[in-house]
Amino acid sequence: MKILLRISNSQPVFLCFCIFLTPVSHAEQFTLLETLGASSGIIANHTSAESACLHVVSVAESREYVFTTDKRIAGYPVQTTPEKFNRQESEELAKFILNDKNYTNIRQRCQNQFFQGVRFIRNGEKVEVAIGLPCNQVLVAYPEGKNIRWWGGILGNTTVSSILKIIKSD
């Protein structure tokens, strides 16, 4: 105790001592599957899926226009004509997107140069995904009752490469 009192008289040393003894706290992010809930079925059991290159716009603009027109995916304006996937490609893509192990726990500031969008459809319901590159950011827009919800994450480099191969082979 006497040692602690002597250390406390030296404020910088005491401050460093307290910082190293303080437990580290991490905010836990919910996984995509946890967040989507029932909407995950739209991706997993989709009847069709399509992809297009997207224009980069502000987050505010994308949120304002999400699900307002088929000329946007996740609120981002479609730059190229959406192309439909065959069943094998769309199922493989859905597995990549829904697999929580494909996402990293890295938080980074990065400016995407372009977005690739994917729209999954089942019985008129949609879940839309925008993948920002080169940052590997994923934004998922999905319905929850009368509300629109969003989820964001970062895909690993290998997963992004695999997804882009599927999209470009279409």
Secondary structure, DSSP 8 states (H G I E B T S, - for coil): -HHHHHHHHSHHHHHHHHHHHS---------HHHHHGGGHHHHHT-SEEEEEEE----HHHHHHHTTS-TTEETTEEB-S--EE--HHHHHHHHHHHH-GGGEE--------SEEEEEEEEETTEEEEEEEEETTTEEEEEEEETTEEEEEEEEE-HHHHHHHHHHHHH-
